[in-house]
Amino acid sequence: MSTATLMTLVRNGGFQVRRRAALTSRFLQDEKRPAAACSISTGERRASRFDPDGSGRPTTWDTFGIWDNRIDEPILLPPSIKYGKPIPKVSLSNVGCASHIGKRKENEDRFDYAQLTEDILYFAVYDGHGGAAAADFCDKYMEKYIKEFLAEEENLENVLSKAFLEIDKAYERHANLSADATLLNSGTTATVALLRDGIELVVASVGDSRALLCRKGKAMKLTIDHTPERKEEKERIKKSGGFVSWNSLGQPHVNGRLAMTRSIGDLDLKNSGVIAQPETKRVQLHHADDSFLVLTTDGINFIVNSQEICDFISHCHDPAEAAHVVTEQAAQFGSEDNSTVVIVPFGAWGKYKNGEITFSFSRSFASSGRWA
């Protein structure tokens, strides 16, 4: 099935597509997590700032030179004055997200987004392994720790670094007090983004879930996978007394067990150099050029490259449709793992579209799961 056909099916309800696999989406009930963007689409075309009359006609430039900003997204006045340029509000109601179980027995992926303070938004994906315990713990408590450090720290990179380390310690206490011994072997990736004043974007990550920014139609990677293939990561593992071995598919694993060198949880590997210290990146958004932020788990990014993800999303009407297209496309390309995506639209949504969607010929059809 071509990508164009897939998007047509999703726009018209997606019933034929959804029969192929179980697609799960969280229906967030509280006012800080609008549910509409994450629900399964109906047969009716959605009307939104991205397609205001549901006609499918392209949108136009507004008077500020920011793509379609004036339809229903107000300008944030204090940040606009502070930075000397118009900054549109990023609305949580327009966030798109989807989580696909793939061929696994359980979906161990988790995702979340919320408004933490008046000027800070939070977005996250967690990809659990060895059970969903660690991913569930992060999904439940990461906001709490971020808020605690926001109260005492202005630098968002420091806030996220402290929150990651603190939640890792909290999970260790939780696992040691639990009667369930499997919690000691459970772990999770964590890719978390904070957006302040609609313009300051800070991302922190451990593991191999990813974040990318689509700028002028090109994928800009905001994270680097923490794998034993990275020289500095491998050296730390060896200095800590751990070792790296390769499985039958040629994938390196720490102590023959874990395909990543940083995570939250994985308590049995802490003495072997697996750490929870995240790598962070700060980016100032340019809403005239930046179309969206994407967070993905490895069920997607191990089989669909970053530019393909950017292209798929750019050809969709809105983030909700795009989230379903990305997860379904990963399944078509052969992904067997859980696949989760969160898409956050910015000022240039719909502005940059490549004429054709191209595909990588070096795609791996091996299982993208870390337990292969």
C-alpha positions, 0 to 999 in steps of 0.5 A: 500500500502506498503512503498516499493510499494510507493517508487517504484511508486515515482521512476517510475514517481509517477503518480498513487500516485499523483492522490490520492491527490494534491501535491504542490511544490514550484518552486524556480526561483532565483539562491539561490533556485534551483528548480529541487529538489522540482519539481515533478519527471518524469518517467526518473530516476534522475542521481545525486551524490546519484545515479550518473548513474541512475542505482540504484546501491549503492554508495561507500566510498570516499578517505576521509571516507565520503560517496560518497562525491567526486562525485560532492560535493567539499570539503570546504577548509577553514572550513576543515582546521579550524575544522581539518577534511574534510567538504563537501559542502552542495548544495541547488540543492540537497535539497528535499521538498514537501507540501501536502494539505491533506484534508484541503481547503487551504494549510497554510504551507510554506517552504523556503531555501536559501544561506544567506551569503557565509558561511551560509545556511537557511532552514525553515518551517512555519505551519500557523493557523487561515489563512495563513497570519502569515506564509506568513509574516514569509516566506517573511520576516524571511530572512531579519531579520536574515540577519540584525542580522547576521551583528551584531551578531556572535552567531547563536542562538542569531541571531535566537532568535532576528529574531523571536522576531523582526518578531513577533513585525513586524507582530503585527504592520502589523496586527494592520495597516491592515483593515483585522481583521482576521490577529489578530487571525492568527499565525504560527509555525516556525522551522528555521535552519542555517548551517554555514561552512557546519558543525555548525547547529543551529535550533530555533523553536516555536510551533509544527513543528519539526527538526530532524537529522539522525545520524548513522541511528537513529533519533536525535530530535532537537526540542521539541513541545511547547504544554500545556502538558509541565509543564513549558509551562502550568505554564507560561500560567496560570501565564499570566492569560490564561487557558488550556482546553481539547477538545473532543479528549483530546487535550489541548488548550490555552484558548480553542483555540490554541494547542501550547504555542509559536508561531509567531502571535496569537496576541489575546493570547499574554496577555495569555502567548503565546510567540514568544521566540524560543528554540534553539539547536546547533549541530556540524555535523559529515558528516561521520555519519550524513545523513540528516536534516529534517524539518516537519510540524505537518501533518507529525510528529503527525502521523509518528514518528521520527524514521519512518521518518528517515527510510523512507528517508534512503531507498530513492535514493535522497531527492526529492524522499524522500520528496514525499514518506514522505508526501504520507506515512503520508496521507496513515497513515490517516493524514488530515492536510497540511503536509510539509517536507524539507530534507537537505542531508549531507555526510552520505546520503545513508550510513545507512539503516535499514534492515526493515522499522518498524511501530508504532502500537500506531498511532493516526488516529484522525485528526492531525489538531490543530483546531479539 
